[in-house]
Amino acid sequence: MGQTAQELNYDNQPDERITELNNSKKKFTIFEIPVLWFGIFTAITLISLYSGNLPGGMIGSLLVMIVLGELLGWIGDHTPIVKTFLGGGAIIAIFGAAFMVYEGWLPDASVISMTTFMKDGGFLNFYIAALITGSILGMNKEILMKVGLRYFLPIIGGVICAVLISGLLGTLAGFSLKEAVLVIAMPIMGGGMGAGAVPMSQIYSEMMGNDPGYYISMLVPALALGNVFAIVLASMLNLLGEKVPSLTGNGQLIRGFQFQEEKTAYDIKKMGIGLLAAVSFFAIGTILGDFIPIHPYALMIIVVAIAKIVDVIPKNVIEGASQWYKFVASNWTLALLFGIGIAYTDLNTVIEALTFQYILTVFGVVLGAIIGAGLLGKLVGFYPVEAAITAGLCMANMGGTGDVAVLSASKRMELMPFAQISSRLGGALILLLAGLLIPLFT
């Protein structure tokens, strides 16, 4: 009987060879799929793509975006230097897609289909709605109440420092102070294209003359290059947090406040409820946008935050929204980043801007945003790394698309609500500031 017990005990011990084999297999997966099967899915995608049989609409678009996005993301996350200092999979997914468009490697029909899916089809909005709703409703209520108006102090600090450093470096590089501040710093800190560069060009046109298109051609290169630096420096801030743990909350914004997320069993039905909640809150933001001159994202954030603070949302809706957000972030982030590269990233514009003086000044803007936001964030009780990422880099990127890329590169997707505050409300602040600065330079 004792021998039998020993045999049973031996049989129950983990076999190191099996464990080693399983770990070895896990290393050769893409999208958590064995590489052989991922290769089969990739072959199906490429045959459909280049034979002209790619399904139209969201089916074909998602197929290409998921497969190629995950492939490029895997390459970026396993390439030395790139994975450590240049944003890893996030930046390779974006600029790999942009390069494929630039070189004409993708059929025009597929590019048009994915661009339509991202913009007119609203996939970007769909993704961000899930992240905003799920991350806010899944957040501890005390965190929202502690952040309050303090969050705008690191935003203001980042803007001031970005303007000062860009003015200094831009002047040294041969730009006028007007060019350095209005043409380079303002569009970078302005909240992206739709909410930043486009209305900013209208303001410049009305106050300084010339057609808005004239200013757009000057603003876009700064915006695009600033977005690149924001993604790269986001990855480096993540590395800084790993090297100096005292500077980061590992996704927690507020210093000295520890919150252990409540574990819940994943429920497919609850995810459906979370999906409904996300699109409903987005609809509320859109409705309010007709009456209130603020971006719908910002209004959505305010409504969701109020609903969370006053505690009127049923528990199953909160759990569903949190689970839906995690599903979307886990499965569609690289697909979305690939779509951003297709629909929103003009590689030719970035290349044309690559002079040393221009690069130096743009780098100064983004670095200033990090320093100012990090320092002011620390003063009001935030972790410097998280403050620099949200109130700094998410002001200096390309709005919603840049927020996804920056948070993905910094491995802090849970900070999306604060990133959106920076991009939307912070962007509105920059438009106001640009209007105030123009008379000083004319």
VOPAGU-2260 file (C-alpha; in pm, 1 decimal, decimal comma):
REM VOPAGU-2260
SITE   aa  ch    i         X         Y         Z
SITE  MET   A    0       0,0       0,0       0,0
SITE  GLY   A    1     290,5     231,5      87,1
SITE  GLN   A    2     449,7     157,6    -248,8
SITE  THR   A    3     126,9     247,1    -424,8
SITE  ALA   A    4     113,3     575,8    -238,4
SITE  GLN   A    5     469,0     651,6    -341,4
SITE  GLU   A    6     384,9     571,7    -701,8
SITE  LEU   A    7      79,8     798,5    -686,3
SITE  ASN   A    8     288,1    1072,1    -526,6
SITE  TYR   A    9     550,4    1036,4    -798,1
SITE  ASP   A   10     285,3    1046,9   -1069,2
SITE  ASN   A   11     142,2    1370,0    -923,5
SITE  GLN   A   12     477,6    1550,6    -926,0
SITE  PRO   A   13     520,6    1795,0   -1217,3
SITE  ASP   A   14     728,3    1649,0   -1498,0
SITE  GLU   A   15    1002,4    1904,7   -1564,0
SITE  ARG   A   16    1043,5    1786,6   -1922,8
SITE  ILE   A   17     672,7    1836,2   -1995,8
SITE  THR   A   18     680,2    2179,0   -1829,5
SITE  GLU   A   19     986,1    2276,8   -2032,2
SITE  LEU   A   20     819,7    2153,4   -2351,9
SITE  ASN   A   21     500,6    2348,7   -2277,5
SITE  ASN   A   22     699,8    2663,6   -2206,2
SITE  SER   A   23     891,0    2611,0   -2529,3
SITE  LYS   A   24     565,8    2577,6   -2722,2
SITE  LYS   A   25     426,4    2890,2   -2560,3
SITE  LYS   A   26     722,6    3088,7   -2689,6
SITE  PHE   A   27     623,1    2998,4   -3043,2
SITE  THR   A   28     271,3    3133,4   -3036,6
SITE  ILE   A   29     129,8    3445,8   -3195,6
SITE  PHE   A   30    -197,6    3583,4   -3061,6
SITE  GLU   A   31    -185,2    3286,2   -2818,8
SITE  ILE   A   32    -222,6    3055,2   -3121,6
SITE  PRO   A   33      39,7    2792,0   -3214,5
SITE  VAL   A   34     255,4    2941,7   -3485,5
SITE  LEU   A   35     152,3    2671,0   -3736,6
SITE  TRP   A   36    -214,0    2760,9   -3704,2
SITE  PHE   A   37    -142,2    3132,5   -3706,7
SITE  GLY   A   38      49,0    3067,3   -4029,4
SITE  ILE   A   39    -258,6    2898,7   -4175,3
SITE  PHE   A   40    -477,2    3198,0   -4081,1
SITE  THR   A   41    -215,2    3429,9   -4229,7
SITE  ALA   A   42    -205,7    3231,9   -4555,8
SITE  ILE   A   43    -585,8    3250,6   -4581,9
SITE  THR   A   44    -570,7    3625,1   -4522,8
SITE  LEU   A   45    -299,5    3688,4   -4782,6
SITE  ILE   A   46    -468,6    3470,0   -5045,9
SITE  SER   A   47    -796,1    3657,0   -4990,5
SITE  LEU   A   48    -616,0    3991,6   -4994,0
SITE  TYR   A   49    -413,5    3947,6   -5312,1
SITE  SER   A   50    -658,8    3737,6   -5510,4
SITE  GLY   A   51    -922,5    4008,0   -5486,2
SITE  ASN   A   52   -1152,3    3789,5   -5275,7
SITE  LEU   A   53   -1120,5    3971,4   -4942,8
SITE  PRO   A   54   -1470,3    4007,5   -4791,9
SITE  GLY   A   55   -1593,9    4363,0   -4784,5
SITE  GLY   A   56   -1679,2    4570,3   -4480,3
SITE  MET   A   57   -1578,7    4484,6   -4127,8
SITE  ILE   A   58   -1513,8    4113,3   -4192,8
SITE  GLY   A   59   -1233,1    4166,8   -4441,3
SITE  SER   A   60   -1100,2    4470,3   -4256,8
SITE  LEU   A   61   -1084,6    4292,5   -3921,1
SITE  LEU   A   62    -928,5    3985,5   -4079,8
SITE  VAL   A   63    -637,9    4184,2   -4226,1
SITE  MET   A   64    -601,4    4412,8   -3924,1
SITE  ILE   A   65    -596,5    4130,8   -3667,5
SITE  VAL   A   66    -364,8    3900,1   -3860,2
SITE  LEU   A   67    -114,1    4158,9   -3983,2
SITE  GLY   A   68    -142,7    4368,3   -3666,0
SITE  GLU   A   69     -64,4    4069,5   -3444,5
SITE  LEU   A   70     217,1    3959,5   -3675,7
SITE  LEU   A   71     382,7    4302,6   -3678,3
SITE  GLY   A   72     320,9    4336,9   -3305,6
SITE  TRP   A   73     491,1    4003,9   -3239,5
SITE  ILE   A   74     788,8    4112,4   -3450,1
SITE  GLY   A   75     816,6    4442,0   -3262,4
SITE  ASP   A   76     788,3    4273,7   -2922,1
SITE  HIS   A   77    1065,3    4027,0   -3009,2
SITE  THR   A   78    1311,5    4263,0   -3180,3
SITE  PRO   A   79    1600,7    4386,3   -2962,1
SITE  ILE   A   80    1621,3    4763,9   -2907,1
SITE  VAL   A   81    1281,0    4807,3   -3073,5
SITE  LYS   A   82    1102,8    4620,3   -2793,8
SITE  THR   A   83    1295,5    4805,9   -2524,0
SITE  PHE   A   84    1336,7    5161,7   -2647,8
SITE  LEU   A   85    1116,2    5220,1   -2953,5
SITE  GLY   A   86     769,7    5116,7   -2840,7
SITE  GLY   A   87     787,3    4749,5   -2939,0
SITE  GLY   A   88     483,4    4601,9   -3108,3
SITE  ALA   A   89     281,3    4923,9   -3087,4
SITE  ILE   A   90     512,1    5132,5   -3304,3
SITE  ILE   A   91     587,0    4847,2   -3548,5
SITE  ALA   A   92     215,3    4780,2   -3597,7
SITE  ILE   A   93     147,7    5147,6   -3674,9
SITE  PHE   A   94     446,5    5229,4   -3892,0
SITE  GLY   A   95     462,3    4884,6   -4047,9
SITE  ALA   A   96     108,6    4941,1   -4174,9
SITE  ALA   A   97     193,3    5296,1   -4287,0
SITE  PHE   A   98     501,7    5164,3   -4469,2
SITE  MET   A   99     293,8    4900,8   -4649,5
SITE  VAL   A  100      62,1    5175,2   -4774,3
SITE  TYR   A  101     356,6    5399,9   -4863,8
SITE  GLU   A  102     522,2    5124,9   -5069,9
SITE  GLY   A  103     194,6    5015,1   -5230,3
SITE  TRP   A  104     215,1    4663,3   -5086,7
SITE  LEU   A  105    -154,8    4655,9   -5002,8
SITE  PRO   A  106    -427,2    4656,9   -5270,2
SITE  ASP   A  107    -603,2    4993,0   -5292,5
SITE  ALA   A  108    -941,2    4831,8   -5229,9
SITE  SER   A  109    -825,0    4690,6   -4895,9
SITE  VAL   A  110    -675,0    5024,1   -4789,1
SITE  ILE   A  111   -1000,9    5202,0   -4872,3
SITE  SER   A  112   -1201,7    4934,7   -4688,8
SITE  MET   A  113    -990,3    4954,6   -4371,7
SITE  THR   A  114    -986,3    5335,6   -4379,3
SITE  THR   A  115   -1364,5    5340,7   -4409,7
SITE  PHE   A  116   -1396,8    5085,6   -4129,9
SITE  MET   A  117   -1172,4    5290,6   -3901,5
SITE  LYS   A  118   -1328,3    5629,5   -3976,9
SITE  ASP   A  119   -1681,5    5605,1   -4117,5
SITE  GLY   A  120   -1735,7    5262,4   -3961,7
SITE  GLY   A  121   -1638,0    5401,0   -3623,1
SITE  PHE   A  122   -1407,0    5119,5   -3510,9
SITE  LEU   A  123   -1176,5    5365,4   -3331,7
SITE  ASN   A  124   -1473,7    5516,0   -3145,6
SITE  PHE   A  125   -1604,3    5166,9   -3067,2
SITE  TYR   A  126   -1269,5    5068,6   -2915,2
SITE  ILE   A  127   -1222,2    5386,9   -2713,6
SITE  ALA   A  128   -1583,6    5376,5   -2587,5
SITE  ALA   A  129   -1516,6    5031,5   -2444,3
SITE  LEU   A  130   -1194,5    5146,1   -2275,8
SITE  ILE   A  131   -1342,2    5464,5   -2128,3
SITE  THR   A  132   -1659,3    5301,9   -1996,3
SITE  GLY   A  133   -1495,4    4987,1   -1864,2
SITE  SER   A  134   -1192,5    5149,8   -1707,0
SITE  ILE   A  135   -1392,4    5424,3   -1530,9
SITE  LEU   A  136   -1674,4    5199,8   -1408,4
SITE  GLY   A  137   -1419,5    4939,5   -1302,2
SITE  MET   A  138   -1216,8    5201,6   -1115,3
SITE  ASN   A  139   -1240,6    5254,0    -741,9
SITE  LYS   A  140   -1475,5    5544,3    -671,6
SITE  GLU   A  141   -1233,3    5702,5    -426,2
SITE  ILE   A  142    -969,0    5730,1    -699,5
SITE  LEU   A  143   -1199,5    5940,9    -916,6
SITE  MET   A  144   -1282,8    6166,8    -624,2
SITE  LYS   A  145    -916,9    6205,7    -526,1
SITE  VAL   A  146    -807,4    6303,5    -878,8
SITE  GLY   A  147   -1058,2    6586,7    -924,3
SITE  LEU   A  148    -931,9    6915,8   -1058,5
SITE  ARG   A  149    -576,0    6831,2    -949,8
SITE  TYR   A  150    -529,6    6650,7   -1280,5
SITE  PHE   A  151    -526,8    6978,7   -1473,2
SITE  LEU   A  152    -219,6    7103,4   -1285,6
SITE  PRO   A  153      18,7    6850,1   -1447,4
SITE  ILE   A  154    -148,3    6922,0   -1783,9
SITE  ILE   A  155     -75,1    7293,8   -1743,8
SITE  GLY   A  156     276,3    7214,9   -1621,9
SITE  GLY   A  157     339,6    6999,1   -1927,0
SITE  VAL   A  158     215,5    7268,5   -2166,0
SITE  ILE   A  159     423,1    7545,3   -2007,7
SITE  CYS   A  160     739,2    7335,5   -2002,4
SITE  ALA   A  161     681,4    7216,6   -2362,0
SITE  VAL   A  162     643,0    7573,8   -2487,6
SITE  LEU   A  163     951,0    7696,3   -2299,0
SITE  ILE   A  164    1180,8    7415,2   -2415,2
SITE  SER   A  165    1052,8    7426,2   -2775,4
SITE  GLY   A  166    1105,2    7802,6   -2782,8
SITE  LEU   A  167    1461,6    7764,1   -2655,9
SITE  LEU   A  168    1564,0    7473,2   -2879,2
SITE  GLY   A  169    1374,1    7608,6   -3178,6
SITE  THR   A  170    1550,3    7944,5   -3155,2
SITE  LEU   A  171    1887,5    7772,6   -3124,8
SITE  ALA   A  172    1801,6    7554,2   -3426,1
SITE  GLY   A  173    1722,6    7854,4   -3645,6
SITE  PHE   A  174    1345,2    7886,5   -3615,6
SITE  SER   A  175    1178,8    8206,0   -3507,6
SITE  LEU   A  176    1004,2    8200,0   -3170,7
SITE  LYS   A  177     672,8    8232,3   -3354,4
SITE  GLU   A  178     745,9    7924,1   -3567,9
SITE  ALA   A  179     869,0    7719,5   -3273,3
SITE  VAL   A  180     565,9    7792,6   -3057,3
SITE  LEU   A  181     273,8    7834,2   -3300,4
SITE  VAL   A  182     374,2    7595,9   -3580,8
SITE  ILE   A  183     551,1    7322,4   -3381,3
SITE  ALA   A  184     458,8    7326,4   -3010,4
SITE  MET   A  185      89,0    7416,5   -3036,8
SITE  PRO   A  186     -16,4    7146,3   -3288,0
SITE  ILE   A  187     179,9    6878,1   -3101,3
SITE  MET   A  188       3,9    6962,7   -2774,3
SITE  GLY   A  189    -330,5    7026,8   -2942,8
SITE  GLY   A  190    -514,4    6694,6   -2917,3
SITE  GLY   A  191    -470,9    6539,7   -3261,9
SITE  MET   A  192    -606,3    6621,4   -3607,4
SITE  GLY   A  193    -983,4    6655,2   -3579,7
SITE  ALA   A  194    -988,1    6824,3   -3240,4
SITE  GLY   A  195    -650,7    6997,1   -3273,6
SITE  ALA   A  196    -475,9    7074,5   -3602,2
SITE  VAL   A  197    -791,9    7127,0   -3809,0
SITE  PRO   A  198    -964,5    7382,1   -3578,8
SITE  MET   A  199    -624,0    7534,5   -3504,1
SITE  SER   A  200    -571,4    7599,2   -3875,9
SITE  GLN   A  201    -907,8    7777,7   -3879,3
SITE  ILE   A  202    -803,1    7995,5   -3585,5
SITE  TYR   A  203    -470,1    8077,6   -3751,3
SITE  SER   A  204    -646,7    8156,5   -4078,9
SITE  GLU   A  205    -894,3    8391,7   -3914,6
SITE  MET   A  206    -632,1    8571,7   -3705,8
SITE  MET   A  207    -329,7    8576,1   -3940,6
SITE  GLY   A  208    -475,8    8542,4   -4290,7
SITE  ASN   A  209    -398,5    8276,0   -4555,9
SITE  ASP   A  210    -609,3    7970,9   -4632,4
SITE  PRO   A  211    -653,0    7705,0   -4357,6
SITE  GLY   A  212    -489,3    7451,0   -4590,6
SITE  TYR   A  213    -170,8    7657,7   -4581,5
SITE  TYR   A  214    -148,1    7612,5   -4206,9
SITE  ILE   A  215    -253,0    7246,8   -4214,3
SITE  SER   A  216      49,0    7168,8   -4434,6
SITE  MET   A  217     272,6    7318,4   -4164,6
SITE  LEU   A  218      96,5    7173,9   -3860,9
SITE  VAL   A  219      63,2    6810,4   -3969,0
SITE  PRO   A  220     437,4    6723,2   -3985,8
SITE  ALA   A  221     486,0    6846,5   -3628,3
SITE  LEU   A  222     183,0    6649,9   -3514,2
SITE  ALA   A  223     298,2    6330,0   -3685,0
SITE  LEU   A  224     658,9    6349,2   -3567,5
SITE  GLY   A  225     552,5    6444,6   -3215,6
SITE  ASN   A  226     334,3    6134,9   -3209,4
SITE  VAL   A  227     636,7    5919,3   -3297,0
SITE  PHE   A  228     840,0    6065,9   -3011,1
SITE  ALA   A  229     544,3    6026,2   -2773,7
SITE  ILE   A  230     521,3    5654,0   -2849,7
SITE  VAL   A  231     896,6    5600,5   -2819,1
SITE  LEU   A  232     926,2    5796,9   -2494,7
SITE  ALA   A  233     622,6    5616,0   -2352,8
SITE  SER   A  234     814,5    5291,7   -2389,1
SITE  MET   A  235    1117,5    5448,4   -2222,1
SITE  LEU   A  236     904,4    5576,4   -1931,7
SITE  ASN   A  237     782,9    5221,8   -1880,7
SITE  LEU   A  238    1146,9    5112,2   -1870,2
SITE  LEU   A  239    1225,1    5392,5   -1623,6
SITE  GLY   A  240     943,9    5271,1   -1399,5
SITE  GLU   A  241    1090,6    4920,4   -1403,0
SITE  LYS   A  242    1436,2    5052,2   -1313,2
SITE  VAL   A  243    1313,1    5299,3   -1045,6
SITE  PRO   A  244     995,1    5150,5    -892,5
SITE  SER   A  245     943,3    5447,9    -660,2
SITE  LEU   A  246     851,1    5665,7    -961,3
SITE  THR   A  247     559,2    5455,6   -1079,9
SITE  GLY   A  248     232,6    5314,6    -956,2
SITE  ASN   A  249     234,7    5052,3   -1233,7
SITE  GLY   A  250     -86,1    5190,6   -1381,0
SITE  GLN   A  251    -209,8    5362,9   -1063,3
SITE  LEU   A  252    -207,9    5741,0   -1100,5
SITE  ILE   A  253    -242,9    5846,6    -736,3
SITE  ARG   A  254      49,2    5802,5    -496,2
SITE  GLY   A  255     -20,4    5634,5    -163,7
SITE  PHE   A  256    -351,6    5487,4    -273,4
SITE  GLN   A  257    -347,6    5113,0    -325,3
SITE  PHE   A  258    -647,3    4951,3    -487,4
SITE  GLN   A  259    -676,3    4578,8    -534,3
SITE  GLU   A  260    -911,5    4502,0    -819,7
SITE  GLU   A  261   -1195,0    4271,5    -723,7
SITE  LYS   A  262   -1172,7    3938,6    -900,6
SITE  THR   A  263   -1484,6    3829,8   -1086,2
SITE  ALA   A  264   -1559,7    3527,0   -1300,6
SITE  TYR   A  265   -1571,6    3611,1   -1669,0
SITE  ASP   A  266   -1921,9    3591,1   -1806,9
SITE  ILE   A  267   -2007,5    3611,4   -2178,1
SITE  LYS   A  268   -2351,9    3753,0   -2102,4
SITE  LYS   A  269   -2199,4    4023,7   -1884,2
SITE  MET   A  270   -1963,0    4116,2   -2167,4
SITE  GLY   A  271   -2267,5    4173,3   -2385,6
SITE  ILE   A  272   -2408,8    4402,2   -2116,3
SITE  GLY   A  273   -2075,1    4583,2   -2105,5
SITE  LEU   A  274   -2083,2    4632,5   -2482,7
SITE  LEU   A  275   -2432,3    4784,2   -2453,6
SITE  ALA   A  276   -2318,4    5012,8   -2172,7
SITE  ALA   A  277   -2014,5    5131,5   -2370,8
SITE  VAL   A  278   -2205,0    5224,6   -2687,2
SITE  SER   A  279   -2487,1    5379,9   -2480,3
SITE  PHE   A  280   -2251,1    5609,9   -2292,6
SITE  PHE   A  281   -2084,7    5703,5   -2622,2
SITE  ALA   A  282   -2430,0    5792,1   -2759,8
SITE  ILE   A  283   -2494,6    6010,9   -2453,7
SITE  GLY   A  284   -2170,4    6197,9   -2516,3
SITE  THR   A  285   -2266,0    6249,2   -2880,3
SITE  ILE   A  286   -2612,9    6378,9   -2786,9
SITE  LEU   A  287   -2471,9    6623,1   -2532,6
SITE  GLY   A  288   -2215,8    6737,8   -2789,5
SITE  ASP   A  289   -2500,3    6895,4   -2987,4
SITE  PHE   A  290   -2571,9    7131,2   -2699,2
SITE  ILE   A  291   -2237,7    7168,8   -2522,5
SITE  PRO   A  292   -1929,7    7287,2   -2720,2
SITE  ILE   A  293   -1704,2    7011,6   -2584,4
SITE  HIS   A  294   -1581,0    6698,0   -2761,4
SITE  PRO   A  295   -1816,4    6396,3   -2715,0
SITE  TYR   A  296   -1532,4    6190,3   -2564,9
SITE  ALA   A  297   -1486,2    6448,0   -2289,7
SITE  LEU   A  298   -1859,2    6462,0   -2223,6
SITE  MET   A  299   -1873,2    6083,7   -2215,7
SITE  ILE   A  300   -1594,0    6074,8   -1957,1
SITE  ILE   A  301   -1778,7    6326,3   -1739,5
SITE  VAL   A  302   -2108,7    6133,7   -1757,5
SITE  VAL   A  303   -1948,3    5795,6   -1684,2
SITE  ALA   A  304   -1746,3    5943,1   -1396,3
SITE  ILE   A  305   -2055,2    6106,1   -1241,5
SITE  ALA   A  306   -2248,9    5781,3   -1277,1
SITE  LYS   A  307   -1967,2    5597,4   -1101,5
SITE  ILE   A  308   -1929,8    5851,6    -820,3
SITE  VAL   A  309   -2303,2    5871,0    -737,8
SITE  ASP   A  310   -2317,8    5490,5    -753,0
SITE  VAL   A  311   -2628,8    5451,4    -970,2
SITE  ILE   A  312   -2498,6    5179,4   -1205,7
SITE  PRO   A  313   -2601,1    4818,4   -1121,9
SITE  LYS   A  314   -2316,3    4587,4   -1021,9
SITE  ASN   A  315   -2364,4    4349,9   -1317,0
SITE  VAL   A  316   -2336,6    4643,3   -1560,7
SITE  ILE   A  317   -2015,0    4759,9   -1390,2
SITE  GLU   A  318   -1868,9    4408,9   -1405,0
SITE  GLY   A  319   -1981,0    4367,1   -1765,1
SITE  ALA   A  320   -1827,8    4698,1   -1874,1
SITE  SER   A  321   -1499,5    4608,4   -1703,5
SITE  GLN   A  322   -1491,2    4263,3   -1864,2
SITE  TRP   A  323   -1582,0    4399,6   -2208,8
SITE  TYR   A  324   -1303,3    4658,6   -2182,1
SITE  LYS   A  325   -1052,0    4386,1   -2098,4
SITE  PHE   A  326   -1172,4    4171,8   -2388,3
SITE  VAL   A  327   -1137,4    4459,1   -2633,8
SITE  ALA   A  328    -797,0    4569,2   -2500,5
SITE  SER   A  329    -661,3    4211,2   -2500,4
SITE  ASN   A  330    -780,5    4111,3   -2846,2
SITE  TRP   A  331    -809,0    4420,6   -3066,0
SITE  THR   A  332    -533,1    4661,8   -2961,1
SITE  LEU   A  333    -277,9    4558,0   -3225,5
SITE  ALA   A  334    -553,2    4532,4   -3487,8
SITE  LEU   A  335    -653,3    4888,8   -3405,3
SITE  LEU   A  336    -291,9    5009,2   -3416,0
SITE  PHE   A  337    -252,7    4853,1   -3760,4
SITE  GLY   A  338    -568,3    5037,8   -3866,5
SITE  ILE   A  339    -425,2    5361,4   -3727,6
SITE  GLY   A  340    -120,8    5310,0   -3948,3
SITE  ILE   A  341    -345,9    5259,5   -4249,8
SITE  ALA   A  342    -601,0    5534,0   -4194,6
SITE  TYR   A  343    -429,1    5805,6   -3993,6
SITE  THR   A  344     -51,7    5788,3   -4050,4
SITE  ASP   A  345      94,9    5956,2   -4359,7
SITE  LEU   A  346     452,6    5828,5   -4376,1
SITE  ASN   A  347     540,7    6072,1   -4654,1
SITE  THR   A  348     449,9    6365,2   -4427,7
SITE  VAL   A  349     671,6    6229,7   -4152,0
SITE  ILE   A  350     965,2    6175,3   -4389,9
SITE  GLU   A  351     943,2    6526,3   -4533,0
SITE  ALA   A  352     975,1    6674,3   -4184,1
SITE  LEU   A  353    1292,3    6486,2   -4096,2
SITE  THR   A  354    1548,2    6765,5   -4075,7
SITE  PHE   A  355    1775,3    6775,3   -3772,7
SITE  GLN   A  356    1654,6    7119,3   -3659,4
SITE  TYR   A  357    1290,8    7018,6   -3688,0
SITE  ILE   A  358    1345,5    6686,6   -3509,3
SITE  LEU   A  359    1532,9    6859,4   -3226,4
SITE  THR   A  360    1255,0    7111,9   -3170,8
SITE  VAL   A  361     979,5    6850,5   -3182,2
SITE  PHE   A  362    1173,7    6635,9   -2936,8
SITE  GLY   A  363    1199,3    6938,3   -2708,6
SITE  VAL   A  364     820,7    6978,8   -2708,4
SITE  VAL   A  365     758,4    6616,7   -2610,4
SITE  LEU   A  366    1037,8    6611,3   -2354,8
SITE  GLY   A  367     904,0    6933,8   -2202,7
SITE  ALA   A  368     557,9    6778,6   -2175,4
SITE  ILE   A  369     706,3    6484,2   -1984,7
SITE  ILE   A  370     914,0    6698,9   -1747,2
SITE  GLY   A  371     640,8    6951,9   -1669,5
SITE  ALA   A  372     364,9    6694,4   -1622,9
SITE  GLY   A  373     586,5    6462,7   -1418,5
SITE  LEU   A  374     705,6    6736,2   -1182,5
SITE  LEU   A  375     364,3    6897,2   -1130,5
SITE  GLY   A  376     207,4    6554,9   -1100,9
SITE  LYS   A  377     445,6    6463,8    -821,0
SITE  LEU   A  378     363,0    6788,7    -640,1
SITE  VAL   A  379      -9,3    6706,7    -633,4
SITE  GLY   A  380      41,1    6347,2    -522,7
SITE  PHE   A  381      51,3    6158,1    -854,2
SITE  TYR   A  382     314,8    5906,7    -956,8
SITE  PRO   A  383     558,1    6091,9   -1188,2
SITE  VAL   A  384     566,6    5820,2   -1456,1
SITE  GLU   A  385     187,0    5793,9   -1480,9
SITE  ALA   A  386     146,8    6173,1   -1470,7
SITE  ALA   A  387     409,7    6215,4   -1744,0
SITE  ILE   A  388     236,3    5954,7   -1961,6
SITE  THR   A  389    -121,9    6079,4   -1922,9
SITE  ALA   A  390     -91,4    6455,5   -1866,6
SITE  GLY   A  391     226,3    6483,8   -2075,3
SITE  LEU   A  392     254,8    6233,6   -2360,6
SITE  CYS   A  393    -120,8    6203,6   -2412,5
SITE  MET   A  394    -122,9    6578,9   -2471,4
SITE  ALA   A  395     166,5    6546,7   -2717,8
SITE  ASN   A  396      31,5    6265,6   -2935,2
SITE  MET   A  397    -232,0    6242,1   -3210,2
SITE  GLY   A  398    -542,5    6242,3   -2993,7
SITE  GLY   A  399    -742,3    5921,3   -2958,8
SITE  THR   A  400    -522,4    5720,7   -3193,8
SITE  GLY   A  401    -208,9    5841,5   -3018,9
SITE  ASP   A  402    -357,4    5762,6   -2677,1
SITE  VAL   A  403    -400,2    5398,7   -2773,8
SITE  ALA   A  404     -44,6    5378,1   -2909,1
SITE  VAL   A  405     115,4    5558,3   -2612,8
SITE  LEU   A  406     -68,0    5355,5   -2349,3
SITE  SER   A  407       4,2    5034,7   -2538,1
SITE  ALA   A  408     375,7    5119,4   -2560,7
SITE  SER   A  409     386,5    5208,8   -2190,1
SITE  LYS   A  410     181,1    4899,4   -2098,2
SITE  ARG   A  411     -75,6    5107,8   -1909,3
SITE  MET   A  412    -401,1    5080,2   -2103,9
SITE  GLU   A  413    -598,5    5120,2   -1779,7
SITE  LEU   A  414    -506,3    5491,3   -1787,0
SITE  MET   A  415    -727,1    5554,8   -2093,2
SITE  PRO   A  416    -980,5    5779,0   -1909,1
SITE  PHE   A  417    -703,5    6017,8   -1801,8
SITE  ALA   A  418    -547,2    6000,2   -2148,4
SITE  GLN   A  419    -878,6    6104,4   -2301,0
SITE  ILE   A  420    -912,4    6393,8   -2057,0
SITE  SER   A  421    -571,8    6513,4   -2178,3
SITE  SER   A  422    -653,2    6470,9   -2546,3
SITE  ARG   A  423   -1000,8    6624,5   -2534,4
SITE  LEU   A  424   -1024,4    6879,2   -2254,3
SITE  GLY   A  425    -650,0    6947,2   -2272,2
SITE  GLY   A  426    -678,0    6989,7   -2649,1
SITE  ALA   A  427    -954,1    7247,0   -2600,1
SITE  LEU   A  428    -723,2    7431,6   -2359,8
SITE  ILE   A  429    -451,9    7445,0   -2628,3
SITE  LEU   A  430    -692,0    7592,5   -2885,7
SITE  LEU   A  431    -779,1    7864,3   -2636,6
SITE  LEU   A  432    -410,9    7922,6   -2560,8
SITE  ALA   A  433    -322,8    7941,3   -2932,1
SITE  GLY   A  434    -583,3    8214,0   -2980,4
SITE  LEU   A  435    -433,5    8409,6   -2690,4
SITE  LEU   A  436     -73,5    8371,4   -2811,3
SITE  ILE   A  437    -123,7    8474,7   -3174,2
SITE  PRO   A  438    -161,0    8850,1   -3095,2
SITE  LEU   A  439     170,3    8834,7   -2904,8
SITE  PHE   A  440     353,2    8719,7   -3219,3
SITE  THR   A  441     184,3    8947,2   -3474,9
